[in-house]
Amino acid sequence: MRVFVTGASGFIGSAVVAELTGAGHQVFGLARSDASASALTTSAGVEAVRGTIEDLDVLRAAAAECDGVIHLAFHHDLAQHEEAARAELAAIEACGDALAGTDRPLVIASGGPVGTERDTPPASGSPRTAGARAALALAERGVRSSVVRLAPTVHDANTCGMVQRLIGTARETGFSGYLGDGANRWPSVHRLDAARLFRLALENAPAGSVLHGVGEEGVTIRAIAEAIGRRLDLPVKAIPAEDAAAHFGFLARILGNDMTASNTLTRELLGWQPIHPGLLEDLELGLYFD
C-alpha cells in the first residue's frame, strides 16, 4: 500500500514508518522542515511530503494519492492544547474529505484510553475527543476509519518522557516521590508494540473501530517511584496533594489520575499481542537514567 503518514519523523511516527516499510508498504511522510524531510528520505521506501498539518490542501492531495492514511501529528504543548486539538480536527476532516467513498483506511492516534474500547470518553473531556469523534463518523462516509487510543506512557529502550522527568526530580530533591498513596495507575505501551498496532489497524481494522494501544493496563505511580528510588539509592516518599505542584511541576496535574485501560477487544479483533518489555522492566534494567 501507498501510505501517507503525518508525524512521520516523531517518536511514535518514526517507529510506525519503520514498521510499515518493513512490511512492504511505501510511505509518504509529512515533513515540516528540511531536516525532517532529510531524515525521512534516508529511510528506504519513504518519500517526503513538505508541509504541516495546517496545510489542508497538502493533506487532501497526499491522502487522495495514497491507499491509506495514518495521522499521528500533534503539537504536545499543554499551553496550546486546545489550539493543537483544533488543528488536528481540521487535518482529520481534510484527510477524510479526500478518502470519502473509497473505503480506504484512515487511522488516527488519540489519547486517554480508559476502561474498554467500548467506553466513550465524555464530550467535556480532552479537546482531542472531537478529532476522534470526527474520525469515527467518517465510517458513515465510506472511509475505513479507526482510532488508536494510546496509553499516556509510551516508552522504548531510550526514552520515556514522564519517567525521565520523575528521575530528574528525584535527583534534584534527594528522594523519589509519589503523589498521595501512590495507588493510582497509568497504562503504558512500548513504542514498537504501538507501531505494530498502527500497521495492523491500517491493514485490517473494520470501519469505525476503537483500539487501545495499551501494553500494561495500569502501572502504579508508587511502583514507578520505588523503582527509581532503588536505582538511584534514594528514599521513597509520599507527597501530599497540597505540595504536589511545588514538587512535580506540571506533572502534578496528571499524576493523581487513576486510569486503567483494557486491550482485550483490540487483541481479539486484530490479533495484536504486545511482546516488548514493560515500563517497570525497563526501569529495573536501568534504562532512562543516563
Buried (B, 14 or more C-beta within 10 A) or exposed (E): BEBBBBBBBBBBBBBBBBBBBEBEBBBBBBBBEEEBBEBBEEBEEBBBBEBBBEBBEBBBBBBBEBBBBBBBBBEEEEEEBEEBBBBBBBBBBBBBBBBBEBEBBBBBBBBBBBEBBEEEBEEEEBBBBBBBBBBBBBBEBBBBBBBBBBBBBBBBBEEBBBBBBBBEBBBEEEBBBBBBEBEBBBBBBBBBBBBBBBBBBBBBBEBBBBBBBBBBBBBBBBBBBBBBBEBBEBEBBEBEEEEBEEBBEEBBEBBBBEBBBBBEBBBEBBEBEBEBBBBBEBBEEEBBEE
